[in-house]
Amino acid sequence: MAFRRRAKSHPLFSQEFLIHNHADVGFCLVLCVLVALMFEVTAKTAFLFILPQYNVSVPTADGEIVLYHYGLKDLVTILFYIFIAIILHAVVQEYALDKINRRLHLSKIKHSKFNESGQLVAFHIASMAWCLYVLATEGYLSNPKSLWENYPHVHLPFQVKFFYLCQLSYWLHALPELYFQKVRKEEIPRQLQYISLYLVHIAGAYLLNLTRLGLILLLLQYVAEFLFHMARLFYFTDENNEKLFNAWAVVFVISRLFTLTLSVLVIGFGLARVDNQAFDPEKGNFNTLLFRMCVLLLVCFSQAWMMWRFIHFQLRRWREYWNEQSARKKAAAAAAATHGKQQLKTIKRESGYHENGVVKAENGTSPRTKKIKSP
């Protein structure tokens, strides 16, 4: 009991220490794993954290190639790269976003949203480049039939498996970052929604051996999200700059249509024509009618939910725009009326006003004519 009291009062266990120094703690843990590589006794254990596991040598016409499949040891690798993601998150925050925030002098709400969009822009642009490279080098774009042929795609190339492990690590690291970044309580449910959606879809594609389809769908999603967060960054720097929101709206709708079309094509028609249609989890085969219907329903539901959020967002934007325009018109009309009254008062004071053809003074009496004395 005495040790527990001392531990709670120790600065290493305090809440403020973890919030302000979580990246340093993560860096120390990563450094320990890297140092363990230098010793033969601990090198094998260290490799569990750093490299993907479950490699298999597959003979081909050109020789043997090394492929990978998933397993429980992947959780250890994901844990290691969660700490890597925390460190990179802190680097982007400290050396890029904080410096920009000091110049912009944003409010607390805008400051939080600016940090969120800045982090996601950096992640999305890196993920888009990596995903496009994997799709191009593996030939999934040039040969669309490869998305469903030879299913299940149990054995993965190194770069495909490593990509999925890093994606899962990033979105899992986003959960403790909600605590470390002191996100407002009103923002937590919204962020938990899209973090959960990403985790469900990425883990589903990885575990159900739909990694090839998942790569293309992730690329479409990341392009739309990249434009949205770039538009938010430009909006926070200049509130009159909303052109990127229009470009994002077009790309968002197109990406939703492509996602639904490609999902129906691959899952509804492609997998339905594959000869190997049986439920065999040991071999990674889930190609049954019930499986295909559940996956399609999940994709359709998520796309419909995203479209509903998109329509709600657009209606709110238009409502705010028209309210702002009407307020500007009222302010302009009031200013014009006030200016007219001031001009009228000035004219009255200077020259009086006319009534029934007689010039009256400001108090309503006729001005007296001067009598001219005779010489």
Number of C-alpha atoms within 10 A of each C-alpha: 6 6 8 9 9 11 13 12 11 11 12 13 12 12 11 12 13 16 14 11 14 19 21 15 16 18 16 13 15 19 11 12 19 15 13 17 16 11 10 9 10 13 15 12 13 20 16 17 21 18 14 22 20 14 16 14 12 12 10 8 5 6 8 11 12 13 18 21 21 19 11 9 13 18 16 16 22 24 19 21 23 23 23 20 23 22 19 16 20 18 13 15 17 12 10 14 19 14 11 16 16 10 9 12 11 15 10 10 11 15 17 17 18 25 20 19 20 20 19 19 20 15 18 20 16 12 19 19 11 16 20 15 13 19 17 12 11 16 12 17 16 11 9 14 12 18 23 21 15 13 20 20 20 19 20 19 15 16 18 21 21 17 16 20 23 20 22 22 23 22 20 20 21 19 15 12 17 16 13 17 14 11 16 13 9 8 13 14 11 10 15 14 10 13 17 14 13 17 17 14 18 22 19 15 18 22 15 18 22 21 23 22 20 20 22 20 20 17 20 19 18 22 18 21 20 21 22 22 24 19 20 23 21 17 17 16 16 11 10 9 14 13 11 16 19 14 14 20 17 11 19 22 15 13 20 21 13 15 21 16 12 17 20 18 15 21 22 17 13 17 23 17 13 14 11 15 16 11 15 11 9 7 10 17 18 20 21 15 15 11 14 19 13 11 19 17 12 14 17 17 12 15 17 14 12 16 15 12 12 15 13 11 12 15 12 11 12 11 12 12 12 11 12 12 12 12 12 12 12 12 12 12 12 12 11 12 12 12 11 12 11 12 12 12 12 12 12 15 13 11 12 19 15 13 10 6 7 11 15 18 17 15 8 12 11 14 12 8 6 6 6 6 5 4 3
